[in-house]
Every structure is written in C-alpha cells, then in structure tokens.
Amino acid sequence: MQIESKIFKIKNTKNFSVEYIESQLKNYMIIPLRWAIIQIDDDFLYVNTSFQTI
C-alpha cells in the first residue's frame, strides 16, 4: 500500500463541519488519514488529503 496526497474541491456551504467534509471525501471513495483545509473561496473549500491506495 502507498500513501497518496491530493487536493479535493468541496462545495462551500458556508456552514460546514468536520462531518460534512469527511462525508464529502467519502464521495471520492477515500478514507482520509489526515486532511486540512488549505483554501476557501465563495464556491469551494480546497482540502489537502492523505489516504492509502491499494
């Protein structure tokens, strides 16, 4: 297994939570090892995520 890092765009609901971000990451079929919001604009949150690949 390898660890990969990738930036994902998630729709900015203006009232987001940890649960919201993690549920949106699951839509990409990943379970993050760690994640961090690196940028926010009016439409999207940009989340840097590390996860394992098979």
PLY file of the C-alpha trace (Angstrom):
ply
format ascii 1.0
element vertex 54
property float x
property float y
property float z
element edge 53
property int vertex1
property int vertex2
end_header
0.00 0.00 0.00
1.06 3.55 -0.68
0.08 6.87 0.83
-1.07 9.45 -1.67
-1.78 13.16 -1.18
-4.31 15.03 -3.27
-6.27 18.28 -3.16
-10.06 17.95 -3.43
-12.60 20.67 -4.16
-15.66 20.51 -1.94
-18.71 22.74 -2.30
-18.66 25.54 0.26
-21.93 25.51 2.19
-20.78 28.48 4.32
-21.74 26.43 7.39
-19.52 23.38 7.09
-18.36 20.95 9.78
-15.85 18.12 10.19
-18.64 15.64 9.49
-19.61 17.46 6.28
-16.04 17.49 4.95
-15.42 13.83 5.79
-18.71 12.77 4.20
-17.81 14.68 1.03
-14.39 12.99 0.93
-16.14 9.61 1.14
-17.92 10.55 -2.11
-14.47 10.31 -3.72
-14.25 6.75 -2.31
-11.40 7.52 0.09
-11.00 7.33 3.82
-8.55 10.06 4.76
-5.61 9.51 7.08
-5.49 13.26 7.53
-6.93 16.33 5.86
-6.59 20.09 6.12
-8.46 22.99 4.55
-5.87 24.93 2.57
-8.07 27.50 0.82
-11.63 28.80 0.97
-13.44 30.84 -1.65
-17.11 31.67 -2.20
-17.87 28.40 -4.01
-15.40 25.78 -2.79
-13.24 24.52 0.05
-9.88 23.14 -1.06
-8.89 20.22 1.15
-5.43 18.65 1.09
-5.89 14.98 1.95
-3.62 11.98 2.54
-5.00 8.49 2.09
-3.86 4.92 1.44
-4.06 3.36 -2.01
-4.05 -0.34 -2.77
0 1
1 2
2 3
3 4
4 5
5 6
6 7
7 8
8 9
9 10
10 11
11 12
12 13
13 14
14 15
15 16
16 17
17 18
18 19
19 20
20 21
21 22
22 23
23 24
24 25
25 26
26 27
27 28
28 29
29 30
30 31
31 32
32 33
33 34
34 35
35 36
36 37
37 38
38 39
39 40
40 41
41 42
42 43
43 44
44 45
45 46
46 47
47 48
48 49
49 50
50 51
51 52
52 53
